[in-house]
Amino acid sequence: MFKKLPIVSIIGRQNVGKSTLFNTLIKEKKAIVDTIPGLTRDILSYSINYKSASFVISDTPGFDISNISELSQSILDNAKSYLNESSVIILLLENPYAMAFDLDIADIIRKLSIPTIIAVNKMDNDKDLENMPNFYEMGFSDILPISALRNVNIKLLLDKIVTIMPEKISSIDNNVDIKISIVGRPNSGKSTLLNSLVGYNRVITSDIPGTTRDAIDEEFPFDGKRIQIVDTAGLKRKRKIKGNIEFYSLTRTIRSIKNSNLVIHMVDALMGLTETDKKISDEIIKARKPIIIAINKWDALEKDKNTFEEYKEKIIFKFYRAGDFPIISISAKDKVRIYKLIKIALELNEKAKRRIDTSKLNKIIEDIQKRGMLPRLGETLKIYYATQVETVPPQFKFFVNNPDLFKKDEVRYLQKILQNRLDLKGIPIIIDIVGRTRTKWN
């Protein structure tokens, strides 16, 4: 049964160290940390277990971001709505004293009636501790000095979380059945798709390019399965990356691709397949992940019964590798075919785990050689035997007469044959050519 864990939300002003504390608590550098105010826009979450209690730690945007951009109100509304779902709140303050806006946030918390821990960050040494009396005027009796950067009193903070948590859930099975990353160009609809799938506005959506900066993940149940979906920052061509923030966003997106079981590549139907989309597909192929191409905003196109097939042909003409993947038209905003998209993802994930019977594999190879389907195969080129050695992705070993004769085009042809004959479309196939020397192709 799918069960939600209690949420522990870190809130406070900008630049008090919320993202640093989040990274310290989860023991990973998941949140982007920088001195630029307003860097965190969406809520980052991560499940942890401490002293047999499981809960979700969440990093929220700074609450003092008003009037800095068109996104401000959406960011604040999303963060405040999320707070209502929290079991525990950590109000993070900053040495040396409380600011006026800290008092405003404290008033918001009191109205929520949610157990709260007041933590003062950047208490790095004994001299800093002398400033603790400056914070008692806020009216909270229990205030904890910490240093997120130097790991001071972090275990004590975790102890307090577990102590005041209203409902404690012991360690539960947090394994997901599939982890799916959504990637694509800026404004292709990635965040809208995540929100539509989970059923509420989990991430900020906007027409402003680059709204999503971090990789945001959320889980939801589907057909008895536990799905983790990851919304990533829009990918640009590397030469257009400017500044640390865009670089960190790119790095986290590529990491999300590598850590996922499958990738949905979102393409804007109105823009078509661009050069940047080709580069994005190259990154996914390089990571050897199953791919589904989702043509989003399909509702915005004028179309007839032949439009989608013609659209697919144009995509494959522009980028021949697209012919290896399932291509589906969707509308993330209107929830058109988004559940079909997840169903296809689950099917591909199961197919990637399949182990192919060796006799079946060799019958396919024998048929290819007999029919002369590949020039020189059966004459100059000979495959003696084939076997599967790995799954996820499927990896095959071909024993041949001379590996040097099996160039990239020949191996690519064999990959296509296996994809078609073994019903593995959308799944990367690795072929290891073995003879006196060994060559691996993917």
C-alpha positions as CSV (number, residue, x, y, z in Angstrom):
1,M,0.0,0.0,0.0
2,F,1.3,3.5,-0.9
3,K,1.8,5.5,2.2
4,K,2.9,9.1,2.6
5,L,5.6,9.9,5.1
6,P,5.4,12.8,7.6
7,I,6.8,16.0,6.2
8,V,9.4,18.2,8.0
9,S,9.7,21.6,6.2
10,I,12.6,24.0,6.6
11,I,11.4,27.6,6.2
12,G,12.9,31.0,6.7
13,R,14.2,34.1,4.9
14,Q,16.4,34.0,1.8
15,N,20.1,33.1,2.4
16,V,19.8,31.9,6.0
17,G,21.1,28.5,4.9
18,K,18.0,26.4,4.3
19,S,19.4,24.6,1.3
20,T,22.7,24.0,3.1
21,L,20.8,22.5,6.1
22,F,18.7,20.4,3.7
23,N,21.9,19.0,2.1
24,T,23.5,18.4,5.5
25,L,20.4,16.5,6.8
26,I,20.1,14.2,3.8
27,K,23.9,13.8,3.4
28,E,23.7,14.7,-0.3
29,K,24.3,17.8,-2.4
30,K,20.8,17.8,-3.8
31,A,19.8,21.4,-3.4
32,I,21.7,24.1,-5.4
33,V,23.6,26.4,-2.9
34,D,24.7,29.9,-3.9
35,T,24.8,33.4,-2.4
36,I,22.3,34.7,-4.9
37,P,19.0,35.4,-3.1
38,G,15.8,33.6,-4.3
39,L,17.7,30.7,-5.8
40,T,15.3,28.0,-4.5
41,R,11.9,28.2,-6.3
42,D,10.3,24.8,-5.9
43,I,10.2,22.6,-2.8
44,L,12.9,20.0,-2.7
45,S,12.1,16.8,-0.7
46,Y,14.0,13.7,0.4
47,S,13.1,10.7,2.5
48,I,15.3,9.8,5.4
49,N,15.3,7.5,8.3
50,Y,16.6,8.4,11.8
51,K,16.3,6.3,14.9
52,S,13.7,4.1,13.3
53,A,11.5,7.0,12.3
54,S,11.0,7.7,8.5
55,F,10.1,11.2,7.3
56,V,10.5,13.6,4.4
57,I,12.8,16.6,4.7
58,S,11.7,19.5,2.5
59,D,13.6,22.7,1.5
60,T,11.3,25.6,0.8
61,P,11.9,29.0,-0.9
62,G,12.7,32.1,1.1
63,F,9.5,33.7,2.3
64,D,10.8,37.3,1.8
65,I,10.9,37.1,-2.0
66,S,8.0,39.5,-2.7
67,N,8.3,41.8,-5.8
68,I,11.4,40.3,-7.2
69,S,9.8,38.8,-10.3
70,E,6.6,37.6,-11.9
71,L,7.1,34.3,-10.2
72,S,7.1,35.6,-6.7
73,Q,3.5,35.1,-5.8
74,S,3.3,31.7,-7.4
75,I,6.4,30.6,-5.4
76,L,5.0,31.9,-2.1
77,D,1.5,30.4,-2.7
78,N,3.0,27.0,-3.5
79,A,5.3,27.1,-0.4
80,K,2.5,28.2,2.0
81,S,0.2,25.6,0.7
82,Y,2.9,22.9,1.2
83,L,3.4,24.1,4.8
84,N,-0.2,23.0,5.7
85,E,0.8,19.4,4.8
86,S,3.8,19.5,7.2
87,S,4.0,17.5,10.4
88,V,7.0,19.5,11.8
89,I,8.4,22.9,10.8
90,I,12.0,24.0,11.2
91,L,12.1,27.9,11.3
92,L,15.7,28.7,10.4
93,L,17.0,32.0,11.6
94,E,20.5,33.5,11.1
95,N,23.2,34.7,13.5
96,P,23.6,37.4,14.9
97,Y,19.9,38.5,15.5
98,A,16.3,38.1,14.3
99,M,15.2,40.4,11.5
100,A,11.7,42.0,11.3
101,F,10.6,39.5,8.7
102,D,11.6,36.6,11.0
103,L,8.9,37.8,13.4
104,D,6.4,37.8,10.5
105,I,7.2,34.2,9.6
106,A,6.9,33.3,13.3
107,D,3.3,34.7,13.3
108,I,2.5,32.6,10.3
109,I,3.7,29.5,12.1
110,R,1.8,30.2,15.3
111,K,-1.5,30.3,13.3
112,L,-0.7,26.9,11.7
113,S,-0.5,25.2,15.1
114,I,2.1,22.7,13.7
115,P,5.0,21.6,16.0
116,T,7.9,23.9,15.3
117,I,11.7,23.9,16.0
118,I,13.4,27.3,16.1
119,A,17.0,26.8,14.8
120,V,19.6,29.6,14.6
121,N,22.1,28.9,11.8
122,K,25.7,30.0,11.3
123,M,26.6,29.5,15.0
124,D,30.1,28.4,14.1
125,N,32.0,29.1,17.3
126,D,31.7,30.0,21.0
127,K,31.8,33.7,20.2
128,D,28.7,33.3,18.0
129,L,26.9,31.6,20.9
130,E,27.0,34.9,22.8
131,N,24.3,36.2,20.4
132,M,21.7,33.6,21.4
133,P,19.9,36.0,23.8
134,N,19.1,38.2,20.8
135,F,16.6,35.5,19.6
136,Y,14.6,35.0,22.8
137,E,12.5,38.1,22.2
138,M,10.6,36.1,19.6
139,G,8.7,34.4,22.4
140,F,10.0,30.8,21.8
141,S,11.5,29.1,24.9
142,D,13.4,26.4,23.1
143,I,15.8,27.7,20.5
144,L,18.6,25.5,19.1
145,P,21.9,27.0,17.8
146,I,23.3,25.1,14.8
147,S,25.8,25.3,12.0
148,A,24.5,23.6,8.8
149,L,27.9,24.1,7.1
150,R,30.0,22.8,10.0
151,N,27.5,20.1,11.1
152,V,27.1,21.6,14.6
153,N,24.1,20.2,16.6
154,I,22.6,18.5,13.6
155,K,22.1,15.2,15.5
156,L,20.4,17.2,18.3
157,L,18.2,18.8,15.6
158,L,17.2,15.4,14.3
159,D,16.5,14.2,17.9
160,K,14.1,17.1,18.4
161,I,12.3,16.3,15.1
162,V,11.7,12.7,16.1
163,T,10.6,13.8,19.6
164,I,7.9,16.3,18.6
165,M,6.6,14.5,15.5
166,P,2.9,13.8,16.1
167,E,2.9,10.6,14.2
168,K,5.9,8.4,14.0
169,I,6.3,6.0,11.1
170,S,8.9,3.4,11.5
171,S,11.2,2.4,8.6
172,I,9.0,1.4,5.7
173,D,9.7,0.1,2.2
174,N,10.4,3.2,0.2
175,N,11.5,1.4,-2.9
176,V,9.7,2.6,-6.0
177,D,8.8,0.4,-9.0
178,I,10.1,2.8,-11.5
179,K,12.0,6.2,-11.4
180,I,11.1,8.4,-14.4
181,S,12.9,11.6,-15.3
182,I,11.2,14.2,-17.5
183,V,13.7,16.1,-19.6
184,G,13.4,18.6,-22.5
185,R,14.0,22.2,-23.5
186,P,12.8,25.1,-21.3
187,N,9.0,25.6,-21.5
188,S,8.3,22.2,-23.1
189,G,5.8,21.4,-20.3
190,K,7.8,19.2,-17.9
191,S,6.6,20.8,-14.7
192,T,3.0,20.8,-16.0
193,L,3.3,17.0,-16.7
194,L,4.5,16.3,-13.1
195,N,1.7,18.4,-11.6
196,S,-0.9,16.7,-13.7
197,L,0.4,13.2,-12.8
198,V,0.5,13.8,-9.0
199,G,-2.8,15.7,-9.0
200,Y,-1.8,19.1,-7.5
201,N,0.6,22.0,-8.1
202,R,3.8,20.4,-6.8
203,V,6.1,22.6,-8.8
204,I,5.9,26.1,-10.2
205,T,4.8,26.5,-13.8
206,S,5.4,29.6,-15.8
207,D,6.0,30.8,-19.4
208,I,9.3,32.3,-18.1
209,P,12.1,30.0,-19.4
210,G,14.3,28.5,-16.6
211,T,11.6,28.5,-14.0
212,T,12.7,25.1,-12.7
213,R,16.3,25.0,-11.4
214,D,16.5,21.9,-9.3
215,A,15.5,18.4,-10.0
216,I,12.2,18.0,-8.2
217,D,10.9,14.5,-7.5
218,E,7.5,13.2,-6.3
219,E,5.9,9.8,-5.9
220,F,2.4,8.7,-6.8
221,P,0.5,5.4,-7.1
222,F,-0.5,4.0,-10.5
223,D,-2.1,0.6,-11.3
224,G,-0.7,-0.8,-8.0
225,K,2.8,0.5,-8.7
226,R,4.8,3.1,-6.9
227,I,6.0,5.7,-9.4
228,Q,8.7,8.3,-8.8
229,I,8.6,11.1,-11.3
230,V,11.4,13.7,-11.5
231,D,11.0,17.1,-13.1
232,T,14.3,18.5,-14.3
233,A,15.6,21.9,-15.4
234,G,15.2,22.7,-19.1
235,L,18.3,21.7,-21.0
236,K,20.1,24.1,-23.3
237,R,23.0,23.5,-25.6
238,K,26.2,23.6,-23.5
239,R,27.6,26.7,-25.3
240,K,24.5,28.6,-24.1
241,I,25.0,27.8,-20.5
242,K,25.7,30.9,-18.5
243,G,26.8,31.2,-14.9
244,N,27.0,28.8,-12.0
245,I,23.2,28.3,-11.5
246,E,22.6,27.1,-15.1
247,F,25.7,24.9,-14.8
248,Y,24.4,23.3,-11.6
249,S,21.0,22.8,-13.1
250,L,22.5,21.1,-16.1
251,T,24.6,18.9,-13.8
252,R,21.6,17.8,-11.7
253,T,19.5,17.1,-14.9
254,I,22.2,14.8,-16.3
255,R,22.6,13.1,-12.9
256,S,18.8,12.6,-12.8
257,I,18.9,10.9,-16.2
258,K,21.7,8.6,-15.1
259,N,19.8,7.7,-11.9
260,S,16.5,7.0,-13.6
261,N,15.0,3.8,-15.0
262,L,13.5,5.6,-17.9
263,V,13.4,9.0,-19.5
264,I,10.5,10.9,-21.0
265,H,11.8,13.4,-23.5
266,M,9.3,16.2,-23.8
267,V,9.1,18.0,-27.2
268,D,7.0,21.1,-27.7
269,A,4.6,20.3,-30.6
270,L,4.6,24.0,-31.7
271,M,8.4,24.2,-31.8
272,G,9.0,20.7,-33.3
273,L,12.2,18.8,-32.9
274,T,15.1,21.3,-32.5
275,E,18.8,20.9,-32.6
276,T,18.8,21.2,-28.8
277,D,16.3,18.3,-28.6
278,K,18.7,16.2,-30.7
279,K,21.5,17.0,-28.2
280,I,19.1,16.1,-25.3
281,S,18.4,12.7,-26.9
282,D,22.1,12.2,-27.4
283,E,22.6,12.6,-23.6
284,I,19.8,10.1,-22.8
285,I,21.2,7.6,-25.4
286,K,24.7,8.1,-23.9
287,A,23.3,7.2,-20.4
288,R,21.7,4.0,-22.0
289,K,18.2,4.7,-20.7
290,P,14.9,3.6,-22.2
291,I,13.3,6.7,-23.9
292,I,9.8,7.8,-24.7
293,I,9.3,10.9,-26.8
294,A,6.2,12.8,-25.7
295,I,5.0,15.5,-28.1
296,N,3.4,17.9,-25.7
297,K,0.9,20.7,-26.4
298,W,-0.7,18.6,-29.1
299,D,-4.0,20.3,-28.2
300,A,-2.6,23.5,-29.6
301,L,-2.1,22.2,-33.2
302,E,-4.7,22.1,-35.9
303,K,-4.9,18.5,-37.1
304,D,-6.6,15.8,-39.0
305,K,-6.5,12.0,-38.8
306,N,-3.1,11.9,-40.6
307,T,-1.4,14.7,-38.7
308,F,0.3,12.6,-36.0
309,E,1.8,10.0,-38.4
310,E,3.1,12.8,-40.6
311,Y,4.5,14.6,-37.5
312,K,6.3,11.4,-36.5
313,E,7.8,11.0,-39.9
314,K,9.2,14.5,-39.9
315,I,10.8,13.9,-36.5
316,I,12.4,10.7,-37.6
317,F,13.6,12.4,-40.8
318,K,15.2,15.2,-38.7
319,F,16.7,12.7,-36.2
320,Y,16.9,9.1,-37.4
321,R,17.5,7.7,-33.8
322,A,13.9,8.9,-32.9
323,G,12.7,5.9,-34.9
324,D,14.1,3.7,-32.1
325,F,11.7,5.1,-29.5
326,P,7.9,5.1,-28.8
327,I,6.5,8.5,-29.8
328,I,3.2,9.6,-28.3
329,S,1.2,12.9,-28.5
330,I,0.0,14.3,-25.2
331,S,-1.4,17.4,-23.5
332,A,0.1,17.7,-20.1
333,K,-2.2,20.7,-19.3
334,D,-5.4,18.9,-20.2
335,K,-4.2,15.4,-19.0
336,V,-4.6,13.9,-22.5
337,R,-2.8,10.5,-22.8
338,I,-0.6,11.2,-19.8
339,Y,-1.6,8.0,-18.1
340,K,-1.0,6.1,-21.3
341,L,2.5,7.6,-21.2
342,I,3.1,6.1,-17.7
343,K,1.6,2.7,-18.9
344,I,4.1,2.6,-21.8
345,A,6.9,3.5,-19.3
346,L,6.0,0.6,-17.0
347,E,5.9,-1.8,-20.0
348,L,9.3,-0.6,-21.3
349,N,10.7,-1.0,-17.8
350,E,9.6,-4.6,-17.6
351,K,10.8,-5.4,-21.1
352,A,14.3,-4.0,-20.2
353,K,14.5,-6.6,-17.4
354,R,13.6,-9.5,-19.6
355,R,16.2,-12.3,-20.3
356,I,16.0,-13.6,-23.8
357,D,16.2,-17.3,-24.4
358,T,19.6,-18.2,-26.0
359,S,18.0,-20.5,-28.6
360,K,15.5,-17.8,-29.7
361,L,18.3,-15.3,-30.0
362,N,20.5,-17.6,-32.2
363,K,17.5,-18.5,-34.4
364,I,17.2,-14.8,-35.2
365,I,20.9,-14.5,-36.0
366,E,20.7,-17.6,-38.1
367,D,17.7,-16.2,-40.0
368,I,19.5,-12.9,-40.7
369,Q,22.6,-14.8,-42.1
370,K,20.5,-17.2,-44.2
371,R,18.5,-14.4,-45.8
372,G,21.5,-12.2,-46.5
373,M,19.7,-9.3,-44.8
374,L,23.0,-7.6,-44.0
375,P,25.5,-7.3,-46.9
376,R,28.5,-9.6,-46.4
377,L,26.9,-11.3,-43.4
378,G,27.2,-15.0,-43.9
379,E,30.1,-14.5,-46.3
380,T,32.8,-12.1,-45.2
381,L,31.1,-11.5,-41.9
382,K,30.1,-14.5,-39.7
383,I,28.4,-14.7,-36.4
384,Y,29.0,-18.1,-34.8
385,Y,27.0,-17.7,-31.6
386,A,25.1,-15.0,-29.5
387,T,24.0,-14.9,-25.9
388,Q,22.6,-12.3,-23.5
389,V,24.9,-11.4,-20.6
390,E,23.1,-8.5,-18.9
391,T,19.7,-6.9,-18.5
392,V,18.7,-3.2,-17.9
393,P,19.9,-2.4,-20.4
394,P,20.0,-5.7,-22.4
395,Q,23.5,-6.6,-23.3
396,F,24.4,-9.3,-25.8
397,K,27.7,-11.0,-26.7
398,F,28.2,-11.9,-30.3
399,F,31.0,-14.4,-31.1
400,V,32.3,-13.6,-34.7
401,N,35.0,-14.5,-37.1
402,N,36.6,-11.1,-37.2
403,P,35.5,-8.2,-34.9
404,D,37.3,-5.6,-37.0
405,L,34.9,-6.3,-39.9
406,F,31.9,-5.4,-37.7
407,K,31.8,-1.6,-38.1
408,K,29.4,0.7,-36.4
409,D,26.8,0.6,-39.3
410,E,26.7,-3.3,-39.2
411,V,26.2,-3.3,-35.4
412,R,23.6,-0.6,-35.6
413,Y,21.7,-2.8,-38.1
414,L,21.9,-5.7,-35.7
415,Q,20.6,-3.6,-32.9
416,K,17.6,-2.5,-34.9
417,I,16.9,-6.1,-35.9
418,L,16.9,-7.2,-32.2
419,Q,14.8,-4.2,-31.2
420,N,12.1,-5.2,-33.7
421,R,12.2,-9.0,-33.3
422,L,12.4,-9.0,-29.5
423,D,9.9,-6.1,-29.0
424,L,12.5,-3.8,-27.4
425,K,11.6,-0.5,-29.1
426,G,12.6,2.3,-26.9
427,I,15.2,0.2,-25.0
428,P,18.9,0.7,-25.6
429,I,20.7,-2.5,-26.7
430,I,24.5,-3.1,-26.2
431,I,26.3,-5.5,-28.4
432,D,29.7,-6.8,-27.4
433,I,31.5,-8.2,-30.5
434,V,33.9,-10.9,-29.5
435,G,36.6,-12.6,-31.5
436,R,40.4,-12.4,-31.1
437,T,39.8,-8.8,-30.0
438,R,36.6,-7.3,-28.4
439,T,34.5,-4.3,-29.4
440,K,31.5,-3.0,-27.6
441,W,28.8,-1.0,-29.3
442,N,25.7,0.7,-27.9
